[in-house]
Amino acid sequence: MADDLSAVARFLYEAGTLKQTKRTGWWMAGVRDPESVAEHSWCTALIASVIAKLEGADPAKAALLAVWHDSQETRTGDVNYLGKKYAQSADPEAVTADQVAGMPEVLASAVREVIAEYEAKESPEAVCARDADKLECMIQGIEYKAQGYESAQRWIDNSRGRLTTKTANELADAVLESGSLDWLRTALGEKQS
């Protein structure tokens, strides 16, 4: 068991590298210091739980799928859509199998199943998690555009166009109609303009 836990410990250090792994597509929009994969995954998990609850799916399961959805990027880096045109895409399930090798089988199989479910795109929770991935990208694009990165509009439009659930589409509309600081104005009791 000690060797199995050593494999888990190594993976935990590996997973921590996602805090420094930048989302590379944003560089094409001119963003100098884009969000990390870990930042993206956390927000995606939060959004997935919201979408799932409103869609009648399991919010905890959707959040679990979302938090693990880019875990392979510790080994592959964040390959943006342009990069995928030229580089062979690594199979997320194969990367995950390598990542969990040597872990206690009860944990390794659970992680492999999470990745397989997300990649299959079939369960309601996987659909919600995938929509959350796109909605988070759209929101991040709006925030970058507000910071002066006008090229982020492409990511806003592309992400908006790829949403599938009713809830994600309605949330996207609400996000587009809101300002990124409306939450602060509301919390402070200020009038909305």
TORMI-89189 format. One record per residue: residue in one letter; residue number from 1; x, y, z of N, C-alpha, C, CB in turn. Coordinates in pm, 1 decimal. Atoms other than C-alpha are relative to their C-alpha. Glycine has a CB too. Example, Ala and Ser with C-alpha at 12.3 -4.5 7.8 and 13.67 -1.06 7.14 Angstrom:
BEGIN
{a,1,{89.0,-119.0,0.0},{1230.0,-450.0,780.0},{90.0,120.0,0.0},{-99.2,2.7,124.6}}
{s,2,{-82.0,-119.0,-6.0},{1367.0,-106.0,714.0},{-77.0,109.0,73.0},{41.4,46.2,-141.5}}
***
This chain:
BEGIN
{m,1,{82.1,-120.0,0.0},{0.0,0.0,0.0},{86.4,126.3,0.0},{-93.4,-0.1,120.9}}
{a,2,{-86.9,-118.7,-5.0},{289.5,240.0,70.5},{45.2,39.5,-139.9},{122.9,-26.2,89.8}}
{d,3,{-39.2,-31.0,137.3},{406.7,209.8,-291.9},{-116.5,62.0,-76.9},{49.5,-126.7,-71.6}}
{d,4,{118.8,-54.5,65.6},{49.6,272.8,-409.1},{-20.7,146.5,38.9},{-124.5,-83.0,36.6}}
{l,5,{18.6,-137.3,-46.2},{31.3,587.4,-196.3},{111.6,91.2,-50.0},{-6.3,4.1,152.3}}
{s,6,{-107.2,-80.0,60.4},{367.9,700.7,-331.9},{-40.6,43.9,-139.9},{132.6,-80.0,-5.0}}
{a,7,{48.6,-35.0,133.5},{209.7,691.3,-678.5},{-104.1,111.4,9.8},{-60.1,-124.1,-70.8}}
{v,8,{100.2,-104.7,-21.4},{-78.9,901.5,-546.8},{70.5,131.4,33.9},{-99.3,-40.2,113.6}}
{a,9,{-74.5,-120.7,-38.8},{164.6,1147.4,-386.5},{65.9,63.8,-121.8},{106.7,-33.6,106.7}}
{r,10,{-62.8,-53.1,121.2},{354.4,1182.5,-714.7},{-103.4,68.6,-88.7},{70.5,-112.4,-78.0}}
{f,11,{104.4,-59.7,81.9},{28.9,1248.5,-897.6},{-46.7,133.4,58.3},{-118.1,-96.0,-13.2}}
{l,12,{44.5,-125.6,-61.1},{-72.2,1516.3,-646.7},{97.3,113.3,-31.6},{-14.5,-16.5,152.4}}
{y,13,{-98.6,-100.5,41.6},{253.3,1700.9,-716.6},{-17.1,32.7,-148.9},{144.6,-50.2,28.1}}
{e,14,{19.9,-19.5,143.9},{195.2,1649.2,-1088.9},{-121.8,88.8,-25.3},{-17.0,-136.0,-71.7}}
{a,15,{122.3,-78.2,18.8},{-158.8,1787.8,-1065.8},{22.8,146.5,36.7},{-114.6,-58.5,84.5}}
{g,16,{-29.7,-136.9,-41.0},{-21.9,2095.1,-890.8},{66.0,83.7,-108.1},{87.4,-2.0,119.9}}
{t,17,{-64.1,-75.9,107.5},{170.0,2188.7,-1203.5},{-102.8,73.0,-86.8},{84.7,-93.4,-87.0}}
{l,18,{104.2,-68.0,77.2},{-163.4,2287.4,-1360.7},{-23.3,142.7,49.0},{-130.3,-78.9,7.2}}
{k,19,{11.9,-137.4,-50.5},{-151.5,2598.3,-1139.7},{91.5,94.4,-78.0},{34.1,5.4,150.7}}
{q,20,{-92.0,-81.9,78.6},{138.0,2720.4,-1357.7},{-17.3,-17.5,-150.2},{141.4,-32.4,37.6}}
{t,21,{19.6,27.5,142.5},{20.4,2579.1,-1691.8},{-102.6,97.8,-56.4},{-46.0,-147.3,-22.9}}
{k,22,{87.7,-103.9,55.4},{-125.8,2867.1,-1892.3},{-86.2,-55.0,-112.5},{82.8,118.4,-50.9}}
{r,23,{90.5,33.7,110.5},{-420.5,2834.1,-2129.7},{50.1,74.8,-123.5},{-151.0,37.7,33.5}}
{t,24,{-78.4,-59.1,108.8},{-233.6,2894.9,-2455.1},{-81.8,72.2,-106.1},{79.6,-105.7,-65.5}}
{g,25,{81.6,-66.0,101.6},{-521.1,2996.7,-2681.3},{-12.4,149.5,24.4},{-137.6,-62.3,-4.6}}
{w,26,{13.9,-141.7,-32.8},{-546.3,3327.8,-2498.0},{118.6,82.5,-48.1},{-16.6,17.1,149.3}}
{w,27,{-115.2,-74.3,52.4},{-197.2,3422.9,-2615.8},{-30.3,51.8,-140.8},{127.1,-89.7,-1.6}}
{m,28,{36.3,-43.2,135.1},{-340.9,3442.2,-2969.0},{-91.2,122.1,2.1},{-68.0,-113.8,-75.0}}
{a,29,{84.7,-118.1,-16.2},{-587.6,3700.3,-2840.0},{79.9,116.7,58.6},{-120.7,-32.4,90.2}}
{g,30,{-86.2,-104.9,-52.2},{-291.9,3899.8,-2706.0},{7.0,7.3,151.3},{-45.1,129.4,-51.5}}
{v,31,{-0.4,-2.5,-146.7},{-350.4,3816.9,-2338.4},{140.2,-38.4,47.7},{-109.1,-97.5,59.7}}
{r,32,{-138.7,21.1,-41.9},{-8.3,3846.8,-2175.9},{13.5,-104.7,109.8},{59.4,130.1,47.5}}
{d,33,{-7.6,93.1,-112.6},{-78.6,3648.8,-1859.8},{-135.3,-68.9,16.4},{41.1,73.9,131.6}}
{p,34,{132.1,64.3,-4.6},{-373.5,3416.9,-1925.9},{-18.0,-88.0,123.5},{-21.3,-83.6,-125.2}}
{e,35,{33.9,88.7,-110.5},{-550.2,3205.9,-1668.9},{74.2,-131.8,-13.4},{-151.0,-24.1,5.5}}
{s,36,{-61.5,132.4,1.6},{-396.8,2873.8,-1571.1},{-107.0,-106.1,-24.4},{74.9,-27.5,133.0}}
{v,37,{91.9,112.4,17.3},{-550.3,2536.0,-1645.3},{-73.3,-27.9,130.5},{75.8,-126.0,-47.2}}
{a,38,{63.9,24.3,-130.3},{-617.8,2496.2,-1271.5},{-109.1,102.9,27.2},{104.7,3.1,113.1}}
{e,39,{102.0,-103.1,-19.5},{-801.6,2828.3,-1254.6},{-121.8,-28.1,-87.1},{57.1,139.4,-31.7}}
{h,40,{108.1,33.1,93.1},{-1006.1,2731.2,-1559.5},{-80.8,-119.9,51.2},{57.3,-30.1,-140.4}}
{s,41,{67.5,122.3,-44.5},{-1085.3,2385.7,-1417.5},{-85.9,25.0,123.8},{102.8,-109.3,29.4}}
{w,42,{78.6,-29.6,-119.4},{-1201.0,2521.6,-1082.1},{-130.1,69.5,-38.2},{80.6,87.3,97.9}}
{c,43,{119.7,-74.5,38.4},{-1440.3,2768.5,-1240.2},{-93.2,-87.4,-83.9},{38.4,127.3,-78.0}}
{t,44,{80.6,92.2,80.1},{-1557.3,2504.9,-1489.4},{-78.5,-94.9,90.2},{89.4,-80.1,-96.7}}
{a,45,{68.5,90.5,-93.3},{-1640.3,2270.1,-1200.0},{-116.3,70.7,69.0},{98.9,-54.0,105.2}}
{l,46,{105.8,-76.9,-63.9},{-1841.3,2541.3,-1027.2},{-117.3,19.7,-96.5},{53.8,136.3,48.1}}
{i,47,{104.1,-21.4,101.6},{-2032.4,2622.7,-1347.4},{-70.6,-131.9,-32.2},{61.1,61.2,-129.0}}
{a,48,{60.3,131.0,29.3},{-2088.4,2250.1,-1416.6},{-102.2,-38.2,106.8},{109.1,-108.8,-9.7}}
{s,49,{94.7,34.4,-106.2},{-2254.5,2206.4,-1077.8},{-127.7,82.8,-13.1},{63.8,22.0,138.6}}
{v,50,{117.3,-86.9,18.7},{-2485.9,2501.5,-1149.2},{-85.4,-49.7,-117.3},{44.4,147.2,-24.5}}
{i,51,{73.9,47.9,117.8},{-2579.9,2381.6,-1497.6},{-68.9,-132.6,30.6},{94.7,-15.9,-121.4}}
{a,52,{56.3,133.1,-28.6},{-2632.6,2023.6,-1376.8},{-121.5,9.9,91.6},{106.4,-90.7,64.2}}
{k,53,{113.8,-12.6,-93.3},{-2856.8,2126.1,-1087.8},{-122.2,53.9,-73.2},{36.0,93.0,119.4}}
{l,54,{112.0,-58.9,72.8},{-3070.6,2339.0,-1318.7},{-52.2,-89.9,-111.9},{41.3,133.0,-57.4}}
{e,55,{40.5,94.7,105.3},{-3080.3,2062.5,-1581.8},{-57.3,-128.9,58.3},{119.3,-33.1,-90.0}}
{g,56,{50.1,121.8,-63.2},{-3186.5,1796.6,-1328.1},{100.5,-114.2,1.5},{-123.7,-44.9,-69.6}}
{a,57,{-106.5,100.3,-5.7},{-2853.0,1613.3,-1342.0},{67.5,9.3,137.3},{104.5,20.9,-116.1}}
{d,58,{-71.1,4.6,-128.1},{-2618.9,1531.5,-1052.1},{110.0,107.1,1.4},{60.8,-142.0,24.6}}
{p,59,{-98.8,-108.2,1.8},{-2426.4,1852.8,-973.6},{137.9,-42.8,50.7},{-49.9,115.3,83.1}}
{a,60,{-130.2,44.5,-52.1},{-2153.8,1676.8,-772.8},{75.9,-80.3,-105.7},{-18.9,-85.1,127.9}}
{k,61,{-64.6,79.9,104.7},{-2084.9,1432.0,-1053.8},{46.6,88.5,-115.2},{-96.1,-108.2,-52.2}}
{a,62,{-38.8,-91.8,107.5},{-2081.1,1708.6,-1315.4},{123.5,79.3,40.3},{-116.1,95.9,-34.8}}
{a,63,{-116.7,-74.0,-49.2},{-1835.7,1907.3,-1101.0},{123.3,-89.3,1.3},{-26.6,55.9,141.1}}
{l,64,{-112.6,94.4,-0.2},{-1616.2,1598.6,-1060.7},{54.5,-18.5,-141.5},{-43.3,-136.5,58.9}}
{l,65,{-43.7,14.4,139.2},{-1605.7,1546.4,-1436.3},{73.9,125.6,-46.7},{-121.0,-28.0,-92.1}}
{a,66,{-60.0,-126.2,43.7},{-1524.1,1913.4,-1489.9},{136.0,24.4,63.6},{-92.4,115.4,32.2}}
{v,67,{-127.6,-27.1,-67.4},{-1247.5,1931.5,-1233.0},{111.9,-88.8,-54.7},{-14.4,-21.3,151.7}}
{w,68,{-99.4,92.3,56.8},{-1071.2,1634.2,-1396.4},{17.7,16.1,-150.3},{-39.2,-142.4,30.3}}
{h,69,{5.9,2.1,146.6},{-1143.5,1726.2,-1760.7},{131.0,36.8,-69.0},{-106.5,93.1,-46.4}}
{d,70,{-127.7,-37.9,61.6},{-801.8,1882.4,-1832.1},{120.1,-54.2,77.3},{9.9,151.5,-9.8}}
{s,71,{-109.5,50.9,-84.1},{-593.4,1678.6,-1585.9},{115.0,-58.8,-81.5},{-52.9,-105.4,95.2}}
{q,72,{-105.1,55.8,85.4},{-399.4,1521.7,-1873.5},{99.6,106.7,-45.0},{-61.9,-67.4,-121.9}}
{e,73,{-85.7,-107.2,48.4},{-252.8,1861.5,-1954.8},{126.3,18.3,83.1},{-76.6,128.1,-2.6}}
{t,74,{-127.4,1.8,-71.8},{13.2,1803.3,-1688.9},{107.1,-62.8,-88.6},{-12.8,-77.7,134.1}}
{r,75,{-93.9,73.1,86.1},{173.1,1579.1,-1952.9},{1.8,52.5,-143.1},{-35.0,-147.4,-0.9}}
{t,76,{7.1,-43.5,140.0},{58.4,1730.7,-2280.7},{13.5,150.6,-15.7},{-130.0,-45.0,-61.3}}
{g,77,{12.3,-144.3,8.8},{40.0,2099.6,-2196.0},{-137.7,33.1,-54.5},{111.6,61.0,-88.9}}
{d,78,{128.4,-43.9,53.6},{-258.0,2303.5,-2305.4},{17.7,22.2,-149.7},{-51.2,130.5,71.7}}
{v,79,{-11.6,-11.8,145.5},{-277.8,2244.6,-2679.3},{-126.8,66.7,-51.0},{22.1,-140.4,-68.2}}
{n,80,{116.0,-73.4,48.5},{-505.9,2505.9,-2831.9},{-47.0,-56.6,-133.7},{32.7,149.3,-13.6}}
{y,81,{60.8,54.7,121.8},{-724.6,2447.0,-3137.3},{92.0,7.5,-121.3},{-128.2,73.1,-30.4}}
{l,82,{-93.7,-9.3,111.5},{-463.6,2570.5,-3383.2},{109.7,-105.4,12.9},{61.8,140.6,-6.7}}
{g,83,{-103.9,100.1,-23.2},{-197.5,2348.7,-3226.8},{-47.2,-140.9,-30.2},{47.8,7.5,142.4}}
{k,84,{55.8,132.7,26.2},{-427.1,2046.0,-3252.5},{-7.1,-29.8,-149.2},{-138.6,-11.9,61.6}}
{k,85,{1.7,19.2,145.0},{-436.8,2102.3,-3628.4},{130.4,-64.2,-47.9},{-22.6,134.5,-71.7}}
{y,86,{-131.5,46.3,42.8},{-65.8,2020.0,-3648.3},{58.4,-111.3,86.4},{94.2,114.6,-1.4}}
{a,87,{-54.2,100.7,-91.1},{16.0,1809.5,-3342.7},{-101.2,-112.1,16.4},{35.5,62.4,137.6}}
{q,88,{90.5,112.2,-23.7},{-125.0,1464.4,-3297.9},{-61.9,15.6,137.0},{73.8,-136.0,-11.9}}
{s,89,{70.5,-14.5,-126.4},{-385.8,1477.6,-3028.7},{25.7,-122.2,87.6},{-151.3,19.3,-23.6}}
{a,90,{-19.6,109.0,-95.2},{-299.6,1271.9,-2722.8},{-136.8,-48.9,46.6},{87.5,45.7,121.3}}
{d,91,{124.9,58.3,-46.9},{-576.3,1035.8,-2618.1},{-11.2,22.8,150.9},{-7.3,-152.2,-34.6}}
{p,92,{12.6,-28.7,-142.7},{-699.7,1166.6,-2279.3},{-9.0,-126.1,86.6},{-121.7,85.6,23.5}}
{e,93,{13.0,121.9,-79.5},{-787.4,815.8,-2164.4},{133.4,-72.3,13.3},{-103.4,-93.0,-62.3}}
{a,94,{-132.5,63.9,-6.8},{-439.5,682.4,-2248.6},{92.3,78.2,93.3},{63.2,-10.1,-141.4}}
{v,95,{-82.1,-82.3,-89.8},{-269.7,974.6,-2074.0},{-40.6,-26.2,144.2},{-14.4,151.2,-33.9}}
{t,96,{50.4,25.0,-135.4},{-490.9,920.5,-1768.9},{45.9,-136.4,50.5},{-153.5,8.5,2.9}}
{a,97,{-44.5,133.8,-41.2},{-405.2,550.0,-1761.1},{145.7,3.8,45.6},{-17.0,-101.2,-115.8}}
{d,98,{-140.1,-14.7,-41.6},{-36.2,642.5,-1744.9},{9.7,77.2,131.7},{81.8,71.7,-109.8}}
{q,99,{-5.2,-81.6,-121.0},{-100.9,905.0,-1478.5},{-36.6,-78.6,125.7},{-92.5,118.4,-14.4}}
{v,100,{49.0,71.6,-118.7},{-280.6,664.0,-1244.4},{65.8,-135.8,19.6},{-149.1,-18.3,-9.4}}
{a,101,{-70.9,128.9,-13.0},{-50.8,364.1,-1300.3},{69.6,-6.0,135.7},{104.0,-19.3,-115.9}}
{g,102,{-63.6,20.6,-129.4},{63.2,227.4,-966.8},{-82.4,47.1,118.2},{130.3,68.8,2.2}}
{m,103,{87.7,-44.3,-108.8},{-214.8,390.5,-764.8},{-85.2,-118.3,46.5},{-90.6,119.3,-45.8}}
{p,104,{93.8,105.3,-40.4},{-451.1,175.5,-558.3},{-107.5,-14.1,-107.9},{-64.7,32.2,139.6}}
{e,105,{91.4,24.0,111.5},{-680.3,14.9,-814.5},{-136.6,64.2,21.2},{-16.7,-148.4,-21.4}}
{v,106,{130.2,-61.9,-26.6},{-994.1,146.9,-644.2},{1.9,148.0,-42.9},{-36.5,-12.7,151.2}}
{l,107,{-13.3,-139.8,40.6},{-866.6,502.2,-709.3},{28.0,11.2,-149.8},{111.7,68.3,79.9}}
{a,108,{-37.8,-5.6,141.9},{-707.2,438.6,-1049.6},{-121.1,-25.9,-90.1},{111.3,-102.9,-30.2}}
{s,109,{116.0,30.8,84.3},{-1022.3,280.2,-1190.8},{-104.3,111.5,8.1},{-62.9,-134.4,41.9}}
{a,110,{96.9,-109.6,-13.1},{-1239.0,561.6,-1051.7},{40.7,118.4,-87.5},{-12.1,44.5,147.5}}
{v,111,{-46.5,-112.4,82.4},{-1023.2,826.3,-1224.2},{-15.3,-34.3,-147.6},{147.9,35.0,32.2}}
{r,112,{16.8,39.4,141.1},{-1018.2,631.5,-1551.8},{-146.5,9.0,-41.5},{52.7,-143.6,-23.1}}
{e,113,{142.9,-5.7,30.4},{-1398.8,605.3,-1535.5},{-49.2,143.8,-15.4},{-79.7,-70.5,109.2}}
{v,114,{38.1,-142.0,10.1},{-1436.2,981.7,-1478.1},{39.8,54.9,-136.4},{66.6,83.6,113.2}}
{i,115,{-49.1,-51.2,129.1},{-1224.4,1060.4,-1783.9},{-76.3,-65.2,-115.3},{152.5,-26.1,-15.1}}
{a,116,{74.5,69.4,105.8},{-1399.4,796.3,-1996.0},{-140.4,57.3,-14.0},{-7.4,-150.8,29.2}}
{e,117,{135.5,-55.9,5.7},{-1740.3,937.1,-1904.0},{1.6,138.4,-62.6},{-61.9,6.5,140.5}}
{y,118,{-8.3,-134.8,57.3},{-1635.4,1294.2,-1983.7},{24.0,-8.0,-150.5},{112.6,81.5,68.0}}
{e,119,{-34.8,11.6,141.7},{-1483.6,1189.7,-2316.9},{-111.9,-61.3,-83.1},{125.4,-82.7,-15.5}}
{a,120,{110.0,63.8,73.0},{-1788.4,977.6,-2413.4},{-110.1,100.7,-35.4},{-58.8,-114.8,83.1}}
{k,121,{95.7,-107.6,28.4},{-2007.5,1292.1,-2401.6},{-145.0,-47.0,0.7},{31.4,62.3,-133.6}}
{e,122,{133.9,57.7,7.2},{-2317.1,1083.3,-2331.9},{-86.1,24.4,123.1},{10.9,-145.6,-22.7}}
{s,123,{81.9,-14.8,-120.5},{-2428.3,1117.6,-1969.6},{-43.0,146.2,15.0},{78.1,-47.7,126.5}}
{p,124,{43.1,-138.7,-22.0},{-2626.3,1425.4,-1865.7},{108.4,82.5,70.9},{-129.8,2.4,82.5}}
{e,125,{-104.3,-70.9,-74.0},{-2342.5,1516.4,-1628.2},{117.8,37.1,-90.3},{48.9,-85.6,117.0}}
{a,126,{-108.6,-29.8,94.0},{-2080.9,1494.4,-1904.5},{-40.2,114.0,-93.3},{37.1,-125.8,-82.0}}
{v,127,{49.0,-107.4,87.0},{-2293.7,1715.3,-2129.0},{4.5,132.9,76.4},{-145.4,-30.4,-49.9}}
{c,128,{-3.3,-121.8,-81.9},{-2327.5,1968.5,-1845.4},{143.1,46.0,23.2},{-70.0,-23.6,134.6}}
{a,129,{-140.8,-35.4,-23.2},{-1952.6,1956.8,-1771.9},{62.3,57.7,-126.8},{80.2,-123.5,47.2}}
{r,130,{-54.8,-50.5,126.6},{-1868.2,2009.2,-2138.8},{-56.0,139.4,-30.5},{-32.3,-97.8,-116.4}}
{d,131,{56.4,-134.2,17.0},{-2107.7,2304.7,-2158.2},{65.9,98.2,96.8},{-153.1,-2.1,21.7}}
{a,132,{-66.4,-86.1,-98.1},{-1947.1,2443.5,-1843.0},{138.4,41.0,-49.5},{11.3,-71.6,136.1}}
{d,133,{-131.8,-30.3,57.0},{-1606.3,2423.9,-2014.1},{-11.2,114.6,-100.9},{60.7,-126.0,-67.8}}
{k,134,{20.0,-103.6,102.4},{-1738.0,2635.3,-2300.6},{-48.7,131.3,61.9},{-100.7,-48.5,-105.8}}
{l,135,{52.7,-120.5,-63.4},{-1930.9,2877.1,-2078.0},{109.1,71.4,79.4},{-118.4,-34.8,91.6}}
{e,136,{-110.8,-62.5,-72.8},{-1623.8,2935.6,-1860.7},{90.6,74.0,-97.0},{80.6,-105.5,78.9}}
{c,137,{-82.9,-64.9,101.5},{-1423.7,3015.2,-2174.6},{-66.7,128.4,-49.0},{25.8,-95.7,-118.5}}
{m,138,{73.1,-118.2,43.6},{-1693.4,3257.6,-2285.2},{9.4,111.5,104.4},{-146.9,-35.2,-27.3}}
{i,139,{-7.6,-99.2,-108.0},{-1698.3,3433.8,-1947.1},{140.9,56.9,9.9},{-41.9,-62.6,134.8}}
{q,140,{-138.2,-47.6,-5.2},{-1318.4,3450.7,-1941.2},{28.2,93.8,-116.2},{98.2,-118.2,-2.1}}
{g,141,{-16.1,-87.0,115.3},{-1327.7,3600.0,-2288.8},{-61.8,137.4,22.0},{-60.9,-64.4,-121.7}}
{i,142,{65.5,-126.9,-30.4},{-1571.4,3866.1,-2174.7},{86.9,81.6,96.1},{-140.8,-24.2,60.9}}
{e,143,{-85.9,-69.6,-95.7},{-1342.3,3949.2,-1882.6},{125.5,53.5,-67.8},{38.4,-93.3,115.2}}
{y,144,{-118.8,-47.6,71.5},{-1037.6,3970.9,-2109.9},{-34.5,115.6,-94.2},{64.2,-115.0,-79.2}}
{k,145,{40.7,-108.5,89.0},{-1227.3,4186.4,-2356.9},{-18.9,128.9,79.3},{-130.0,-36.6,-74.9}}
{a,146,{18.2,-117.5,-86.2},{-1321.2,4422.2,-2071.1},{134.2,59.7,42.4},{-81.8,-37.4,124.3}}
{q,147,{-135.0,-47.0,-33.7},{-947.4,4447.3,-1997.1},{71.4,58.3,-121.9},{83.0,-114.6,58.7}}
{g,148,{-56.6,-60.9,119.2},{-888.8,4569.5,-2351.8},{47.3,-96.5,-106.6},{111.5,84.5,38.6}}
{y,149,{-40.4,100.1,99.1},{-817.6,4245.1,-2536.5},{-116.0,-23.6,-96.9},{42.8,-133.9,69.3}}
{e,150,{112.5,3.8,92.9},{-1060.4,4304.6,-2823.2},{-8.1,-132.1,-77.3},{10.2,115.5,-97.4}}
{s,151,{-0.5,125.5,75.5},{-952.9,3983.8,-3000.8},{-68.7,-114.1,74.1},{141.7,-39.6,-32.4}}
{a,152,{68.9,103.7,-77.7},{-1116.4,3783.4,-2721.7},{-141.6,-23.7,-50.9},{-4.0,38.5,147.8}}
{q,153,{136.0,15.9,53.2},{-1447.4,3835.5,-2906.0},{-14.8,-131.8,-75.2},{-35.3,117.2,-92.6}}
{r,154,{4.7,127.4,73.1},{-1362.7,3534.4,-3123.2},{-30.7,-116.3,95.1},{134.2,-25.1,-73.3}}
{w,155,{20.5,107.3,-97.9},{-1351.7,3310.0,-2812.6},{-139.4,10.1,59.8},{106.9,5.9,111.5}}
{i,156,{135.3,-20.2,-51.7},{-1673.9,3461.4,-2681.7},{-101.2,-59.0,-99.0},{-28.4,152.0,24.5}}
{d,157,{94.0,46.5,102.5},{-1854.8,3392.4,-3008.6},{7.5,-150.9,-21.1},{26.9,71.2,-131.4}}
{n,158,{-16.0,144.2,23.4},{-1709.8,3044.7,-3063.4},{-52.9,-81.8,116.9},{147.0,-34.1,-24.6}}
{s,159,{47.8,73.4,-117.7},{-1781.7,2933.6,-2707.9},{-151.9,6.3,8.1},{62.8,56.8,129.1}}
{r,160,{145.9,-16.6,-5.6},{-2135.9,3072.7,-2717.8},{-68.4,-92.0,-101.0},{-39.0,147.1,-27.0}}
{g,161,{59.5,81.2,105.4},{-2206.3,2888.5,-3041.9},{8.1,-149.9,22.3},{64.4,32.2,-127.6}}
{r,162,{-19.0,143.2,-22.5},{-2098.7,2551.6,-2901.7},{-77.7,-54.7,119.7},{145.5,-28.3,18.9}}
{l,163,{78.7,44.7,-115.1},{-2332.1,2535.6,-2599.7},{-117.7,-84.6,-47.3},{-50.1,121.0,82.9}}
{t,164,{106.6,90.8,41.9},{-2590.7,2259.3,-2610.4},{-121.5,-3.3,93.4},{55.3,-137.5,-12.0}}
{t,165,{114.2,12.3,-91.3},{-2805.5,2255.7,-2295.6},{-80.0,129.9,4.0},{47.8,-37.3,141.9}}
{k,166,{87.5,-116.2,-13.2},{-3100.1,2487.5,-2246.1},{53.5,93.5,107.6},{-144.2,-43.6,33.1}}
{t,167,{-49.5,-81.8,-110.3},{-2956.7,2606.4,-1914.8},{125.7,76.1,-38.0},{27.1,-86.4,121.1}}
{a,168,{-124.2,-68.2,38.5},{-2611.5,2685.2,-2055.4},{-28.0,112.8,-98.1},{99.6,-99.4,-61.5}}
{n,169,{35.2,-105.2,95.8},{-2765.8,2880.6,-2341.9},{-67.5,118.0,69.6},{-92.0,-55.9,-109.3}}
{e,170,{66.8,-107.6,-73.6},{-2989.3,3077.3,-2104.8},{99.6,74.5,89.4},{-115.9,-56.6,84.9}}
{l,171,{-103.6,-64.4,-80.5},{-2694.3,3142.4,-1872.2},{90.0,88.1,-86.4},{83.9,-105.5,73.1}}
{a,172,{-83.2,-78.9,91.5},{-2487.8,3261.5,-2169.1},{-70.1,131.2,-34.2},{30.9,-80.0,-129.3}}
{d,173,{75.1,-122.3,28.3},{-2763.0,3508.6,-2257.9},{5.5,95.2,118.9},{-146.1,-33.1,-34.8}}
{a,174,{-3.6,-83.1,-120.8},{-2773.0,3633.1,-1897.5},{138.4,62.1,20.5},{-39.1,-83.3,123.3}}
{v,175,{-137.3,-49.8,-13.5},{-2393.5,3666.4,-1888.9},{24.3,113.4,-99.4},{102.5,-114.4,-22.3}}
{l,176,{-20.8,-102.0,103.2},{-2393.4,3863.6,-2214.1},{-77.4,128.9,29.3},{-41.3,-54.8,-136.1}}
{e,177,{80.8,-117.1,-33.9},{-2661.0,4097.3,-2076.5},{48.4,68.2,128.4},{-146.1,-40.3,15.0}}
{s,178,{-50.4,-52.6,-126.5},{-2468.0,4154.1,-1751.5},{138.2,58.8,-17.9},{2.8,-109.2,106.7}}
{g,179,{-136.3,-47.9,-5.1},{-2156.0,4345.4,-1671.7},{80.3,-85.7,97.0},{4.4,148.0,40.9}}
{s,180,{-82.3,86.6,-84.7},{-1864.4,4164.9,-1513.0},{10.7,49.8,143.7},{138.2,-12.5,-58.8}}
{l,181,{-0.9,-51.3,-137.2},{-1892.6,4389.9,-1204.2},{-140.3,22.7,56.3},{77.7,129.4,5.5}}
{d,182,{136.8,-13.9,-51.1},{-2271.1,4378.2,-1167.8},{-15.9,-68.1,135.5},{-100.5,-58.6,-99.8}}
{w,183,{8.2,71.1,-129.0},{-2225.8,4129.8,-880.9},{45.9,91.8,113.8},{86.6,-130.0,-3.0}}
{l,184,{-53.9,-89.4,-102.3},{-2019.8,4388.5,-689.4},{-96.9,114.5,27.3},{137.2,55.1,-43.0}}
{r,185,{97.4,-109.6,-15.9},{-2268.9,4668.0,-752.3},{-121.6,-47.6,80.6},{-45.4,53.5,-139.1}}
{t,186,{114.2,56.6,-72.0},{-2549.9,4442.4,-629.4},{36.4,-21.8,146.5},{-45.2,-133.1,-64.8}}
{a,187,{-42.2,27.5,-137.6},{-2352.5,4337.7,-319.3},{12.9,129.3,81.3},{133.7,-75.8,0.3}}
{l,188,{-15.6,-128.8,-66.7},{-2287.1,4705.4,-238.2},{-129.9,80.1,6.1},{105.6,81.0,-70.3}}
{g,189,{129.8,-67.1,-1.1},{-2651.6,4798.5,-292.9},{-7.3,118.1,-95.5},{-31.8,46.4,138.8}}
{e,190,{0.2,-108.7,95.9},{-2571.9,5028.4,-583.9},{-105.4,-25.4,-106.1},{138.4,16.7,-63.9}}
{k,191,{97.0,13.1,109.0},{-2823.5,5097.4,-856.8},{69.6,-49.7,-124.8},{-70.8,134.2,-27.8}}
{q,192,{-51.5,49.7,127.4},{-2770.6,4911.6,-1181.0},{-28.5,102.1,-108.0},{-62.3,-137.1,-36.4}}
{s,193,{20.8,-95.8,109.5},{-2725.0,5123.9,-1489.9},{-64.7,-64.6,-118.2},{130.4,62.4,-42.1}}
***
